[in-house]
Amino acid sequence: MYLIVIAWIYVVLMMSVAEAANTTGTVLGALITFVLYGLLPVALVVYLMGSPARRKALKARQAQEQEEAKQALAAETAAVPASPALPASPDPDAGRHATGGVETVAVDTGIAPVRKKP
């Protein structure tokens, strides 16, 4: 991949030199040619071609961090002594009925119901 990049930069450099050496050419035109035909496209191609390698490195780093986290968790749980057994907390819905049934709802007579205007 880098051989193509080097070859293209060489070709664009020669185009720029030819433009600067031409009787109607300018150094500014040569610089613009080198940047627009050479540096920007090559930078874009190198960035896009390097994308799989960056993705692979990111996945490897994430896998390493996960492995370190697992090892730290295993070491932490091994270092903590077993605590005495706590009594099990009762199930909050042990009665198996809906909460706030009709018999438990308090009726407030001080508030009028909201109705639509006729």
C-alpha positions as CSV (number, residue, x, y, z in Angstrom):
1,M,0.0,0.0,0.0
2,Y,2.8,2.4,0.9
3,L,4.5,1.8,-2.5
4,I,1.4,3.2,-4.3
5,V,1.3,6.2,-2.0
6,I,5.0,7.0,-2.5
7,A,4.6,6.6,-6.3
8,W,1.6,8.9,-6.4
9,I,3.4,11.6,-4.3
10,Y,6.3,11.4,-6.7
11,V,4.0,11.8,-9.7
12,V,2.3,14.8,-8.2
13,L,5.6,16.3,-7.1
14,M,6.8,16.1,-10.8
15,M,3.5,17.7,-11.9
16,S,4.1,20.5,-9.5
17,V,7.7,21.0,-10.6
18,A,6.6,21.0,-14.2
19,E,3.9,23.6,-13.4
20,A,6.4,25.8,-11.5
21,A,9.0,25.6,-14.3
22,N,6.5,26.4,-17.1
23,T,6.6,29.9,-18.5
24,T,2.9,30.4,-17.7
25,G,3.0,28.5,-14.4
26,T,3.5,29.9,-10.9
27,V,4.9,28.6,-7.7
28,L,1.5,29.1,-6.0
29,G,-0.2,27.0,-8.7
30,A,2.4,24.3,-8.1
31,L,1.7,24.3,-4.4
32,I,-2.0,24.1,-4.9
33,T,-1.5,21.3,-7.4
34,F,0.7,19.4,-4.9
35,V,-1.8,19.9,-2.0
36,L,-5.0,19.2,-4.0
37,Y,-3.7,16.4,-6.2
38,G,-1.2,14.9,-3.8
39,L,-1.5,15.4,-0.1
40,L,-5.3,15.5,0.4
41,P,-6.2,12.4,-1.7
42,V,-3.2,10.4,-0.3
43,A,-4.2,11.3,3.3
44,L,-7.7,10.2,2.6
45,V,-6.7,6.9,1.0
46,V,-4.2,6.1,3.8
47,Y,-6.8,6.9,6.5
48,L,-9.5,4.7,4.8
49,M,-7.0,1.9,4.1
50,G,-5.9,1.9,7.8
51,S,-9.4,1.6,9.1
52,P,-9.4,-2.2,9.4
53,A,-6.1,-2.1,11.3
54,R,-7.4,0.5,13.7
55,R,-10.6,-1.5,14.3
56,K,-8.6,-4.7,15.0
57,A,-6.4,-2.8,17.5
58,L,-9.5,-1.4,19.2
59,K,-11.1,-4.8,19.6
60,A,-7.8,-6.3,20.9
61,R,-7.6,-3.4,23.5
62,Q,-11.2,-3.9,24.6
63,A,-10.7,-7.7,24.9
64,Q,-7.6,-7.1,27.0
65,E,-9.4,-4.6,29.3
66,Q,-12.3,-7.1,29.7
67,E,-9.8,-9.8,30.7
68,E,-8.1,-7.5,33.2
69,A,-11.5,-6.6,34.7
70,K,-12.4,-10.3,35.0
71,Q,-9.1,-11.0,36.7
72,A,-9.5,-8.1,39.1
73,L,-13.0,-9.2,40.0
74,A,-11.9,-12.7,40.6
75,A,-9.0,-11.5,42.8
76,E,-11.4,-9.2,44.7
77,T,-14.0,-11.9,45.3
78,A,-11.2,-14.3,46.4
79,A,-9.8,-11.8,48.9
80,V,-13.1,-11.0,50.6
81,P,-14.0,-13.4,53.3
82,A,-17.4,-15.0,53.2
83,S,-19.9,-13.0,55.2
84,P,-22.4,-14.7,57.5
85,A,-25.6,-15.7,55.9
86,L,-28.2,-13.0,56.1
87,P,-31.8,-14.0,56.5
88,A,-33.7,-13.9,53.2
89,S,-35.9,-10.9,52.8
90,P,-39.5,-11.6,52.3
91,D,-40.9,-11.4,48.8
92,P,-42.6,-7.9,48.4
93,D,-45.4,-9.5,46.5
94,A,-45.9,-12.6,48.6
95,G,-49.7,-12.2,48.6
96,R,-49.9,-12.5,44.8
97,H,-52.5,-9.8,44.5
98,A,-52.6,-6.4,42.9
99,T,-51.4,-3.6,45.2
100,G,-53.8,-0.8,46.0
101,G,-57.0,-2.8,45.6
102,V,-60.5,-1.3,46.0
103,E,-60.6,-1.9,49.7
104,T,-57.4,0.0,50.3
105,V,-58.0,3.1,48.2
106,A,-59.2,6.1,50.4
107,V,-61.8,8.3,48.9
108,D,-61.2,12.0,49.3
109,T,-64.5,13.8,49.2
110,G,-62.8,17.3,49.2
111,I,-61.8,17.1,45.5
112,A,-64.3,17.3,42.7
113,P,-63.8,14.9,39.8
114,V,-62.6,16.5,36.5
115,R,-65.3,16.4,33.8
116,K,-65.5,17.6,30.3
117,K,-67.5,20.8,29.6
118,P,-70.8,20.2,27.8
